[in-house]
Amino acid sequence: MTLLIAIAFGVLVGGGLHLMLKGDAFKLAAGTLLLTNSAILLLVATGRGGNEAPLLPVDDPRHVADPLVQALALTAAVIGFGTTVLLLRVALAVERSHGSLLVHDLVAAEVAHGEDEGSPAEEGPAAAEEERG
């Protein structure tokens, strides 16, 4: 059973990292979601020693499930959901403003926007000095 959990954890982490490195904002959010789920799986796998409810009086403490692991897994799930919703909202705003979710298109659009403005900081210190003096 431990080997099966380790394989599932490795697949989730590998898939999440693969998606995060694709260069698409939507795939970044999906990869983050997979990494969050793998962290929750790791937390649950560490506390699977017992299956009895952690209520007193306890007959044998070796068979009681750890409530701390359950609380941490629930907290991780809520934080992961919030992070995923935030990333998807940012991706939607970026897609509406730039028309693309691909990172190289976004970088090209920002570079072109910076060249159009022609700010003195981008032209170098000599150009900024000439403008002042």
N, C-alpha and C positions, 0 to 999 in steps of 0.2 A: 504494500500500500504506500509506503514511503517513497519507493521508486516511482510509482505512478504520479504522486504529488510533485516530486522533483521534476519529472518530465513535463508535466503540465505547467509548472512554474517557468521552466526554461523556455517552453514554446511561447508562453504569454509575454515574457520579457523580450525574447528575440523578435517576435512579431511587433511588439510595441516600438522597439528601437528601430526596426526596419521601416515602419510607417513614419516615425518621427524624422528620419533622415531622407525622406522622399522629396522634399522641397515643395510641398503643397500644404496650405494652411489647414484644409479639412483633414488631410491625413495626419497632420500634427496633432489635431484634437483626438482623432481616433487612436493614435499611438499613445497619447497621454492616458486615455481611458483604459487601454490594455495594460499599461504599466501600473495604473492604480489598482486594477483588478488582480494583477499578479502580486502586488503588495498585500492586498487583503487575503489572498490565498495563502501567502507565506505566514501571515499572522494567525490565520485559522489553523494552519497545519502545525504551528508550534504549540497550540493549546489543545490538541486533540487527545490528550492523555485520558480523559474520563468522559463519561456520558451521563452522569447523574446531575441533577440540578444543585447548584451551590446554596442550599438552604440548610439552616441548622435545625435540628441536631443531625450531625453527620455520623453514619456508622463507620465508614472506611474512607478517610480523606484521599486515598489514592485513586478512587473512582469518581471524584468530583471534577466537573469541568471548571476551568479557570475563568472567572467572570471578567478579569482584566483584559484578557485576549478578546473576549466578545465585545467589550466596550471600545477597545482600540479599533477593532474591525468596523464597528458601526461608525465611529468617528472618521476613519479613513474613507468609508463609503460616502459619507456626507460631504467631506472635503473634496473628494474626487468628482462627485456629481457637480458641485459648485464650480470647480475649476474647468470641467468640461463645458458647462453652460457658458461660462465667461469666454473661453476660447472660441466656441462656436459663434457667440455674439460678435466678438472682435473679427472673426473671419467673415461674417456677413457684412459688417461695416466696411472692411477692406475690399470685399468683392464689389460692393455698391459704389465705393469711391474710385477704385482703379479698374474695375471690370475683369479682374483676374485674381486667382488665388495662388498662382505659381510664384515662387520666391524670386526667380530670375526676372520675371516680368515686373514685379514690384520694385526690385532694385533698379532696373533700367528706368522705370517711371520716376523714381525718386532722384536718380542722377540727372535725368533730363530736366526735372523740375528745378534742381539746384543750379544747373547751367543756365536756365532761362532767367533766374533771378539775378545771377551774377553778383553775388554778395562779395564784399571786400575780403572777408575771412577765407573764402574759397579761392580767391585769386592770388593770395600770398601776402606776406607782410610788406613787400615793396609797394604793391598797389594800394594797400590801406594807408601807407605813409604818404603817398602822392595825393590821395584824396583829402587827407587832413591838412596838408601843408600847401 
